[in-house]
Amino acid sequence: MITGKTALYGVVGHPIGHSRSPAMQNAAFASLGIDAVYVAMPVEPGRLPEALRGAHALGVRGLNVTVPHKPEAFGLCAALDPIAREVGAVNTLRRHGDGWEGFNTDAPATLQLLDGAGLVRGGRVLLLGAGGVARAAAWAALAMGAELLVAARRPEAADALCRDALAASRAGGSAKAIRWDQAAAESARCNAVVNATTIGLAQRDGGELPPLSLGDGVVVVDYVYGDTAFVRAARGARARVVTGEEILVRQGALAFNLWVGQAAPEAVMLAAAGGKR
């Protein structure tokens, strides 16, 4: 039951109806007996500034930010944590004075999962996409000293991501933009392939990924959750798959800890998000 003392959290994005974050975070709150509720808040492109002002005025304690608002949220924060500054995108907001403190939990979550999947440090990584989540993936790859190749449907966005990622990285590695139509050939020579586009996301994108070569043992990451064609192909090729559900839970657990100061019940969150362990 929601009372006057119930803490309010949520996720903003567009579209947002597909989000599994409310089920996941509400299960976490219930598991630990925390009086809080987490809701999905649809925010159309161009309306994020007023939405964040309104959420703060209403007493919202924390927010997650998803497609397409992560890069814009970066510029709307009263304070930023060091990782968010390096990534150049924000996916987690915590109430702060008269505004919001911005964090990026996608980046450390991706780093942890890449490492756990066995990506060799200094390996070759193909990154598809150049939006907010791609910036987090680039940060994680460079943190592992990767030779990073970035392919995006907008070449200028891939160029900008490489430039910004290299300027912010403190761990070395290299980053180079390639054409979208080069991705298929380059994938055969990579240790990891990461889909950070919205291709495969319900209600969002009807495009297709290039015909990628996904060999035995290659680490494959799909930020889109659900039974995507990319994940099915990766499993068929005996790749080491990191699913969108795994990323969702890991970054959500980091956000949960930032908000309430407690370790998140990840097994509970994974079950609620529809993942498997």
KEKE-3310 file (N, C-alpha, C; in steps of 0.2 Angstrom, whole numbers, plus 5000, padded with zeros to 4 digits):
npx = (5004:5003:5008:5009:5022:5029:5043:5046:5052:5058:5058:5063:5059:5057:5050:5042:5034:5038:5047:5056:5061:5052:5046:5057:5064:5054:5052:5064:5063:5052:5057:5067:5059:5057:5049:5044:5041:5042:5040:5036:5039:5033:5042:5042:5053:5063:5056:5062:5069:5059:5052:5061:5062:5049:5048:5057:5051:5040:5045:5052:5063:5073:5079:5079:5086:5083:5083:5077:5086:5098:5111:5106:5102:5114:5118:5109:5111:5114:5126:5139:5145:5162:5163:5152:5155:5166:5160:5150:5137:5121:5113:5107:5099:5100:5092:5096:5100:5093:5092:5098:5109:5120:5123:5132:5128:5128:5140:5150:5143:5144:5157:5160:5153:5158:5171:5168:5163:5174:5182:5197:5209:5214:5209:5201:5187:5171:5159:5143:5133:5131:5125:5119:5120:5130:5141:5143:5147:5159:5167:5169:5175:5187:5192:5197:5208:5205:5206:5196:5183:5171:5155:5142:5125:5125:5138:5145:5142:5148:5161:5162:5159:5171:5181:5177:5178:5191:5197:5193:5196:5206:5213:5220:5221:5213:5203:5192:5183:5172:5164:5147:5144:5156:5156:5152:5162:5173:5169:5173:5185:5186:5186:5175:5158:5147:5131:5124:5114:5097:5091:5081:5074:5058:5044:5052:5063:5065:5075:5089:5103:5120:5126:5134:5149:5150:5160:5165:5166:5168:5164:5148:5138:5122:5112:5099:5085:5076:5071:5081:5085:5099:5104:5100:5107:5120:5120:5118:5130:5139:5144:5150:5137:5131:5117:5103:5095:5104:5113:5103:5099:5112:5116:5105:5105:5117:5112:5101:5108:5115:5103:5097:5107:5109:5115:5109:5096:5101:5097:5084:5080:5084:5075:5063:5064:5063:5074:5087:5096)
npy = (4994:5011:5025:5041:5041:5033:5031:5037:5031:5029:5026:5035:5037:5034:5024:5017:5007:4994:4992:4982:4987:4992:4980:4973:4982:4985:4972:4970:4980:4975:4963:4967:4974:4987:5003:5008:5013:5010:5017:5017:5031:5039:5049:5061:5064:5079:5084:5081:5090:5098:5087:5082:5092:5093:5080:5081:5092:5085:5076:5065:5052:5045:5041:5031:5032:5030:5025:5038:5047:5047:5054:5068:5069:5070:5083:5090:5089:5093:5089:5077:5060:5054:5043:5045:5057:5054:5045:5053:5052:5049:5037:5035:5044:5053:5061:5077:5091:5105:5099:5086:5072:5065:5048:5035:5019:5009:5008:5003:4991:4985:4983:4974:4963:4960:4956:4945:4937:4933:4941:4944:4955:4969:4964:4963:4973:4974:4987:4991:5004:5021:5029:5034:5022:5015:5023:5020:5007:5008:5015:5004:4994:5001:5002:4990:4990:4988:4986:4995:4995:5005:5005:5013:5018:5031:5039:5050:5051:5039:5043:5054:5048:5039:5049:5056:5046:5041:5053:5054:5042:5034:5022:5018:5008:5008:5017:5017:5023:5014:5010:5006:4996:4989:4981:4968:4960:4964:4959:4945:4945:4948:4948:4951:4956:4969:4974:4989:4996:5001:4990:4977:4980:4980:4990:4999:4999:4994:4990:4980:4971:4970:4955:4946:4938:4926:4918:4903:4904:4918:4934:4940:4953:4960:4973:4975:4968:4952:4938:4940:4941:4942:4937:4924:4920:4921:4911:4900:4900:4896:4906:4916:4923:4938:4944:4956:4956:4952:4963:4974:4970:4970:4984:4990:4985:4992:5005:5004:5002:5015:5023:5018:5014:5000:4983:4976:4964:4953:4941:4940:4951:4947:4936:4943:4951:4943:4935:4922:4911)
npz = (5000:4996:5004:5013:5016:5007:4997:4981:4965:4948:4930:4916:4899:4881:4869:4883:4888:4887:4897:4909:4921:4932:4937:4941:4950:4960:4965:4971:4981:4989:4993:5002:5011:5010:5010:4996:4979:4962:4946:4928:4918:4904:4893:4881:4867:4869:4880:4891:4900:4907:4912:4922:4931:4935:4941:4952:4959:4963:4973:4970:4973:4966:4949:4934:4918:4901:4884:4873:4881:4888:4884:4884:4897:4904:4903:4911:4925:4942:4948:4945:4944:4944:4934:4925:4920:4912:4903:4897:4897:4906:4916:4928:4941:4956:4969:4973:4982:4975:4962:4952:4955:4944:4938:4930:4928:4919:4913:4923:4925:4913:4911:4922:4918:4905:4909:4917:4908:4901:4892:4884:4891:4882:4870:4854:4850:4843:4842:4840:4836:4843:4853:4869:4877:4870:4873:4886:4884:4876:4886:4895:4887:4883:4896:4898:4890:4877:4859:4850:4839:4831:4824:4817:4811:4808:4803:4807:4821:4826:4824:4833:4845:4846:4847:4859:4868:4868:4873:4886:4892:4904:4904:4893:4877:4861:4849:4835:4821:4810:4794:4794:4785:4785:4796:4796:4790:4799:4811:4811:4815:4829:4847:4854:4852:4852:4854:4854:4849:4845:4839:4838:4849:4856:4850:4845:4834:4818:4810:4804:4810:4804:4794:4805:4810:4822:4831:4840:4857:4856:4864:4866:4867:4871:4872:4871:4878:4880:4868:4857:4839:4837:4849:4848:4837:4842:4852:4844:4838:4848:4856:4870:4879:4884:4891:4888:4899:4909:4909:4912:4925:4933:4931:4937:4950:4954:4954:4963:4975:4976:4978:4990:4999:5001:4998:4983:4980:4969:4963:4965:4958:4945:4942:4943:4932:4921:4918:4918:4930)
capx = (5000:5007:5007:5012:5029:5032:5047:5045:5057:5055:5062:5060:5061:5052:5045:5044:5030:5041:5053:5056:5064:5047:5045:5063:5065:5048:5053:5069:5060:5048:5062:5070:5055:5058:5043:5045:5037:5045:5035:5038:5036:5035:5044:5044:5059:5062:5053:5066:5071:5053:5050:5065:5060:5043:5049:5060:5046:5035:5048:5055:5070:5078:5076:5084:5085:5084:5082:5083:5087:5104:5115:5103:5102:5121:5119:5104:5113:5118:5132:5140:5150:5167:5162:5147:5159:5170:5156:5147:5130:5119:5107:5104:5099:5098:5090:5102:5098:5088:5092:5099:5116:5120:5128:5132:5129:5129:5147:5153:5140:5146:5164:5160:5150:5163:5177:5166:5162:5181:5185:5204:5211:5218:5206:5197:5180:5167:5154:5138:5129:5134:5121:5121:5123:5136:5146:5145:5151:5165:5171:5170:5180:5194:5195:5200:5213:5203:5206:5189:5180:5164:5151:5135:5122:5127:5145:5147:5141:5154:5167:5162:5160:5178:5185:5176:5180:5198:5199:5191:5199:5212:5216:5223:5217:5212:5196:5192:5176:5172:5158:5142:5144:5162:5155:5151:5169:5177:5167:5176:5192:5185:5185:5169:5154:5142:5125:5122:5109:5090:5089:5078:5069:5051:5041:5057:5067:5063:5081:5093:5111:5124:5127:5140:5152:5151:5163:5165:5170:5168:5160:5143:5133:5116:5109:5092:5083:5072:5074:5082:5088:5106:5106:5099:5112:5126:5120:5119:5137:5142:5147:5148:5132:5129:5110:5101:5093:5110:5115:5098:5100:5118:5116:5099:5108:5121:5107:5098:5113:5115:5097:5095:5113:5110:5116:5103:5095:5101:5094:5076:5079:5084:5069:5057:5066:5062:5081:5088:5102)
capy = (5000:5017:5029:5047:5040:5029:5034:5036:5030:5028:5026:5039:5035:5034:5022:5015:5002:4988:4991:4978:4989:4992:4974:4972:4986:4984:4966:4972:4984:4971:4958:4970:4977:4995:5006:5012:5011:5012:5017:5019:5037:5040:5056:5062:5068:5086:5086:5079:5096:5099:5081:5081:5097:5091:5074:5084:5095:5080:5073:5058:5051:5043:5039:5028:5036:5026:5028:5041:5053:5047:5059:5074:5069:5072:5090:5092:5087:5098:5086:5071:5056:5053:5039:5048:5063:5051:5042:5058:5050:5047:5033:5035:5050:5053:5067:5081:5098:5108:5096:5079:5070:5060:5043:5030:5012:5005:5007:4998:4985:4981:4981:4968:4957:4958:4953:4939:4932:4930:4945:4945:4962:4971:4961:4967:4973:4978:4990:4993:5010:5027:5032:5034:5015:5014:5027:5016:5001:5010:5016:4998:4991:5004:5001:4983:4991:4985:4989:4996:4997:5007:5006:5016:5020:5038:5039:5056:5049:5035:5047:5058:5043:5037:5055:5057:5040:5042:5059:5053:5036:5034:5015:5016:5006:5012:5017:5019:5022:5011:5011:5001:4990:4985:4978:4961:4958:4965:4954:4939:4946:4952:4944:4953:4960:4972:4977:4995:4999:4999:4985:4971:4983:4981:4996:5005:4999:4989:4988:4974:4971:4967:4948:4946:4932:4925:4912:4899:4908:4926:4937:4943:4957:4963:4978:4974:4961:4948:4933:4944:4937:4943:4932:4917:4918:4920:4905:4895:4900:4894:4912:4918:4928:4942:4946:4962:4955:4953:4970:4977:4968:4973:4991:4991:4984:4997:5011:5002:5004:5022:5026:5016:5012:4993:4979:4974:4956:4952:4935:4942:4956:4944:4933:4948:4954:4937:4932:4915:4910)
capz = (5000:4995:5010:5012:5017:5002:4993:4974:4960:4942:4924:4910:4892:4876:4872:4890:4890:4887:4902:4915:4927:4937:4940:4944:4956:4965:4968:4976:4987:4993:4996:5008:5016:5009:5008:4990:4973:4956:4940:4922:4916:4897:4892:4874:4866:4869:4886:4897:4906:4911:4916:4927:4935:4938:4946:4958:4963:4966:4978:4967:4976:4961:4942:4929:4912:4896:4877:4870:4885:4892:4883:4886:4905:4906:4904:4916:4932:4946:4950:4941:4947:4939:4928:4921:4917:4907:4898:4893:4897:4912:4916:4935:4944:4963:4972:4975:4983:4970:4956:4952:4954:4939:4938:4924:4931:4913:4911:4927:4925:4907:4913:4926:4914:4900:4912:4919:4902:4899:4887:4886:4891:4876:4865:4849:4852:4839:4845:4835:4839:4845:4857:4876:4880:4867:4876:4892:4882:4874:4892:4898:4882:4884:4903:4897:4885:4870:4852:4849:4832:4832:4818:4818:4805:4807:4803:4812:4828:4828:4825:4839:4851:4847:4849:4866:4873:4869:4877:4893:4894:4908:4904:4887:4872:4855:4846:4828:4818:4804:4791:4795:4780:4786:4802:4795:4789:4805:4817:4811:4818:4835:4853:4857:4848:4857:4851:4858:4845:4847:4834:4841:4854:4854:4849:4843:4828:4813:4806:4805:4811:4798:4795:4809:4811:4829:4832:4846:4862:4856:4869:4863:4872:4868:4877:4870:4882:4876:4864:4850:4834:4839:4855:4846:4832:4846:4855:4839:4836:4854:4859:4877:4878:4890:4888:4890:4906:4914:4910:4916:4933:4936:4932:4941:4956:4956:4955:4969:4980:4976:4981:4997:5003:5003:4992:4980:4979:4962:4961:4965:4952:4939:4942:4941:4925:4916:4916:4921:4933)
cpx = (5004:5004:5010:5020:5033:5036:5046:5051:5054:5060:5059:5063:5055:5054:5047:5040:5033:5046:5051:5058:5058:5046:5051:5064:5060:5049:5059:5067:5056:5052:5065:5066:5055:5051:5044:5042:5041:5041:5039:5035:5038:5036:5046:5050:5058:5059:5056:5067:5065:5051:5055:5064:5054:5044:5053:5055:5041:5039:5051:5062:5075:5075:5082:5082:5087:5083:5076:5087:5094:5109:5113:5103:5109:5121:5114:5105:5116:5125:5133:5146:5156:5166:5157:5150:5163:5166:5152:5139:5128:5113:5104:5104:5097:5097:5095:5100:5092:5088:5094:5107:5116:5125:5127:5133:5129:5136:5151:5150:5143:5153:5164:5158:5155:5169:5174:5164:5169:5184:5192:5205:5216:5215:5203:5190:5176:5160:5149:5133:5134:5130:5123:5123:5129:5142:5148:5149:5158:5170:5173:5176:5187:5197:5198:5206:5212:5205:5199:5187:5173:5161:5144:5132:5123:5134:5148:5147:5146:5160:5168:5162:5168:5182:5184:5178:5187:5200:5198:5194:5206:5216:5219:5218:5216:5205:5196:5185:5177:5165:5153:5142:5151:5161:5155:5158:5174:5175:5170:5183:5192:5184:5179:5165:5148:5137:5123:5117:5102:5087:5087:5074:5062:5048:5046:5060:5066:5069:5084:5100:5114:5125:5134:5142:5153:5153:5163:5169:5170:5163:5155:5138:5128:5112:5102:5090:5077:5075:5075:5086:5096:5108:5105:5105:5119:5126:5121:5126:5142:5146:5146:5144:5131:5122:5108:5098:5098:5112:5110:5098:5106:5118:5110:5101:5112:5117:5104:5102:5114:5109:5096:5101:5113:5111:5109:5102:5095:5097:5086:5075:5079:5078:5063:5058:5065:5069:5081:5095:5104)
cpy = (5006:5022:5036:5047:5036:5033:5032:5036:5029:5028:5031:5037:5036:5030:5019:5009:4995:4986:4986:4980:4990:4986:4972:4976:4985:4977:4966:4975:4979:4966:4961:4974:4985:4998:5011:5009:5014:5011:5019:5026:5039:5048:5057:5065:5075:5089:5084:5084:5097:5093:5080:5086:5095:5085:5077:5087:5090:5075:5066:5058:5049:5041:5035:5032:5031:5029:5033:5047:5053:5052:5066:5075:5072:5079:5094:5091:5092:5095:5079:5067:5056:5049:5042:5054:5060:5048:5047:5056:5048:5043:5032:5042:5049:5060:5071:5088:5100:5104:5089:5078:5064:5055:5039:5023:5007:5003:5002:4991:4981:4979:4974:4962:4955:4954:4946:4934:4930:4934:4946:4953:4963:4968:4966:4967:4977:4980:4993:4998:5015:5031:5032:5027:5013:5017:5023:5010:5002:5012:5009:4994:4994:5003:4994:4984:4988:4989:4989:4999:4999:5008:5008:5018:5027:5039:5044:5054:5044:5038:5051:5054:5041:5043:5056:5052:5040:5047:5058:5047:5037:5027:5013:5013:5010:5012:5020:5018:5018:5011:5005:4995:4986:4981:4970:4957:4958:4961:4948:4939:4949:4946:4945:4957:4962:4976:4983:4999:4998:4993:4979:4974:4983:4988:5001:5005:4993:4987:4981:4975:4968:4959:4946:4939:4931:4918:4909:4903:4915:4928:4941:4947:4960:4967:4977:4967:4958:4943:4936:4939:4937:4937:4925:4915:4917:4913:4899:4894:4898:4900:4912:4924:4931:4945:4953:4962:4956:4960:4975:4976:4971:4980:4993:4990:4989:5004:5010:5004:5011:5025:5024:5014:5005:4989:4976:4966:4954:4946:4936:4946:4952:4940:4937:4951:4949:4934:4925:4915:4903)
cpz = (5000:5000:5008:5013:5012:4998:4985:4970:4954:4936:4919:4904:4887:4870:4879:4892:4891:4893:4907:4921:4933:4941:4944:4951:4962:4969:4973:4982:4992:4996:5002:5013:5016:5007:5002:4984:4967:4950:4934:4920:4909:4897:4885:4873:4866:4876:4892:4902:4910:4915:4922:4933:4939:4943:4952:4962:4966:4972:4976:4970:4971:4954:4938:4922:4906:4889:4876:4874:4888:4890:4885:4894:4908:4907:4908:4923:4935:4948:4946:4944:4942:4933:4923:4917:4911:4901:4894:4893:4904:4912:4923:4938:4952:4965:4975:4976:4979:4963:4957:4951:4949:4939:4931:4927:4925:4912:4916:4927:4918:4908:4917:4922:4908:4903:4914:4913:4899:4893:4889:4886:4885:4870:4860:4850:4846:4842:4840:4839:4842:4850:4865:4879:4877:4870:4882:4890:4880:4880:4895:4893:4883:4891:4903:4892:4879:4864:4850:4842:4833:4825:4820:4811:4803:4808:4808:4819:4830:4828:4831:4845:4852:4850:4857:4870:4874:4873:4884:4896:4898:4908:4898:4882:4866:4853:4839:4825:4811:4801:4794:4791:4781:4792:4802:4795:4795:4810:4817:4814:4825:4841:4856:4852:4852:4853:4855:4854:4848:4843:4838:4847:4852:4854:4846:4836:4824:4809:4808:4806:4805:4799:4798:4809:4818:4830:4839:4851:4862:4861:4865:4868:4868:4873:4877:4874:4878:4872:4857:4845:4835:4844:4852:4841:4836:4849:4851:4837:4842:4857:4866:4877:4885:4887:4891:4897:4911:4915:4914:4923:4936:4936:4936:4948:4959:4958:4962:4975:4981:4979:4988:5001:5005:4997:4989:4979:4972:4959:4961:4959:4946:4937:4940:4934:4920:4914:4920:4925:4934)
residu = (MET:ILE:THR:GLY:LYS:THR:ALA:LEU:TYR:GLY:VAL:VAL:GLY:HIS:PRO:ILE:GLY:HIS:SER:ARG:SER:PRO:ALA:MET:GLN:ASN:ALA:ALA:PHE:ALA:SER:LEU:GLY:ILE:ASP:ALA:VAL:TYR:VAL:ALA:MET:PRO:VAL:GLU:PRO:GLY:ARG:LEU:PRO:GLU:ALA:LEU:ARG:GLY:ALA:HIS:ALA:LEU:GLY:VAL:ARG:GLY:LEU:ASN:VAL:THR:VAL:PRO:HIS:LYS:PRO:GLU:ALA:PHE:GLY:LEU:CYS:ALA:ALA:LEU:ASP:PRO:ILE:ALA:ARG:GLU:VAL:GLY:ALA:VAL:ASN:THR:LEU:ARG:ARG:HIS:GLY:ASP:GLY:TRP:GLU:GLY:PHE:ASN:THR:ASP:ALA:PRO:ALA:THR:LEU:GLN:LEU:LEU:ASP:GLY:ALA:GLY:LEU:VAL:ARG:GLY:GLY:ARG:VAL:LEU:LEU:LEU:GLY:ALA:GLY:GLY:VAL:ALA:ARG:ALA:ALA:ALA:TRP:ALA:ALA:LEU:ALA:MET:GLY:ALA:GLU:LEU:LEU:VAL:ALA:ALA:ARG:ARG:PRO:GLU:ALA:ALA:ASP:ALA:LEU:CYS:ARG:ASP:ALA:LEU:ALA:ALA:SER:ARG:ALA:GLY:GLY:SER:ALA:LYS:ALA:ILE:ARG:TRP:ASP:GLN:ALA:ALA:ALA:GLU:SER:ALA:ARG:CYS:ASN:ALA:VAL:VAL:ASN:ALA:THR:THR:ILE:GLY:LEU:ALA:GLN:ARG:ASP:GLY:GLY:GLU:LEU:PRO:PRO:LEU:SER:LEU:GLY:ASP:GLY:VAL:VAL:VAL:VAL:ASP:TYR:VAL:TYR:GLY:ASP:THR:ALA:PHE:VAL:ARG:ALA:ALA:ARG:GLY:ALA:ARG:ALA:ARG:VAL:VAL:THR:GLY:GLU:GLU:ILE:LEU:VAL:ARG:GLN:GLY:ALA:LEU:ALA:PHE:ASN:LEU:TRP:VAL:GLY:GLN:ALA:ALA:PRO:GLU:ALA:VAL:MET:LEU:ALA:ALA:ALA:GLY:GLY:LYS:ARG)
# end
